[in-house]
Structure formats: structure tokens, C-alpha cells
Amino acid sequence: MDAKADRKQKVMIVHNPHFEPVELSEANLNQFIKALKSFVRFNQCRDITFVKTNNQDYLEVIQRSFIA
């Protein structure tokens, strides 16, 4: 993935998170989400935007975790 922090708008923009063609367990996906949330906080952002991905199912799970 290519991530850019728009500090002025306080938004993390994630371009093309690419997932290898293997099945990720729920635990693996949750670890990725936890790390991504930490990365967003570290960069002093309040929101996150995804531009595109090769796995829409995983992206939907990730996006829902940021809404809750």
C-alpha cells in the first residue's frame, strides 16, 4: 500500500492496499487493522480514505472497523 498523510485535513489516504492471493484469517485481518489504526494515530490523522484495492471484501471489513 502507498499511504500519505494529509496533515492539513488530518486524513490518511491509502492508495492501493494490495493483498496476496491467500486467505487471511480473521485474526490476521484484525492485526492488520490494529496496525493501520496505530499508523493513522501516529501520523496525527482523524480519518482514513482508501483509493482502490485488489480485494474489495477485505477493504470492506477494514473500512467498517474505522466506522465503529
Secondary structure, DSSP 8 states (H G I E B T S, - for coil): -EEEEETTTTEEEEE-----SS---HHHHHHHHHHHHHHHHHTT-SEEEE---S-HHHHHHHHHHHH-
